[in-house]
Amino acid sequence: MKTVTILGSTGSIGTQTVGLLAAEPERYRVRALVAGKNVTLLAEQARLLRAESAVICDRGLYPQLRHALAGTGIRAGCGDAAVVEAAAMDADWTMAAITGAAGLQATLAAIRRGKTVALANKEALICAGEVMLAAVRAAGATLLPVDSEHNAIFQALHEAHRPAVEKIVLTASGGPFRTATSEEMARALPETALRHPVWSMGAKISIDSATMMNKGLELIEAARLFDLASDQIDVLVHPQSVVHGLVYYRDGSVLAQLGSPDMRVPIAYTLAWPGRIATPARRLDLAALGRLDFDEPDLERFPALRLAREALVAGAGAPAVLSAANEVAVDAFLQRRLGFLDIATVVASVVDEMGAPPAPTLDAVLELDAGARAAAMRYCLKCARSAA
């Protein structure tokens, strides 16, 4: 049996991973489940999968978790140290799905075990790409991308053909505001921005999709994962979300990965890699679909994509600054303290102020992350005052 750990088991990616594991009980044994605050769901998952341990980040919820698991034989833990300890358990496969920079240390702990890490937390690779990739090389770990676009590129990009790659293309749905005017987006409320037309995702990634920052972060992640320069990575808006990624080769061939917009497909691919397992995802019917549309992204209406590419080109700590500022701005928007278009404004202001300082170590990355968050909070407050 393959042993597995899920970091972020109660989020969107985590719950879908749990569903796949529950359907294959004879193939997988769960070592640890880690969650942030949803203690009730964590306990249910731990009992369902007969996990060895369950860890809740919020220490105040530990008594509730311990009570819910009483008599099951499942160990309960809490706090940041317990999260990292769970990530460092000897599991064959770890799902790294703790959102944002919060998942960085746990993801690194899993990588250092030298096994397989399925990466759903793109911010960890964006904020500390050099640190993470150095850890992968040192430990001999295998890093498998869970994002549908990167997973698609991984499937279409045969290692032996890597020198023949001209470029890759990541597709973007365009989000809920694909055809909206700037004036309409300026008035957008969180509930509207969260209403993604295709994908079912968590709140943060849904807002990132609406601003297209998600695609910008994925652009940086692709450069790290596949060792490509900025000019070797393109983005196309593809509202059907059927073609997830394309690889262009120098002989004129283009290989694309297609599938229904269902995150269980890339999750299952990483879970069973190098094999495959069945999923309940809807099968793709091209005849019923009838057409596939592609457009260039509008960088005037969606400046976040431009900001991300500029951060990639600047290098050093610029992507970490971008990601941290974006997390703060998105949270402010969700709390109705910031306008939708102000998200990109805040990010641009922070990146302009902080530039691209070096961040060669984990401590340097964390210090830079804290500085960018503090700067973003100041700019959020400034935007709020201006709006008032």
PyMOL commands that set and color helices and strands:
alter all, ss='L'
color gray80, all
select helices_A, chain A and resi 12-22+39-49+59-68+79-87+100-111+122-127+129-139+148-156+159-164+182-186+190-193+203-211+213-226+230-232+264-272+286-289+303-314+318-334+342-354+362-387
alter helices_A, ss='H'
color red, helices_A
select strands_A, chain A and resi 2-7+28-35+53-56+75-78+93-96+116-119+142-145+165-172+233-237+243-249+254-258
alter strands_A, ss='S'
color yellow, strands_A
deselect
rebuild
show_as cartoon
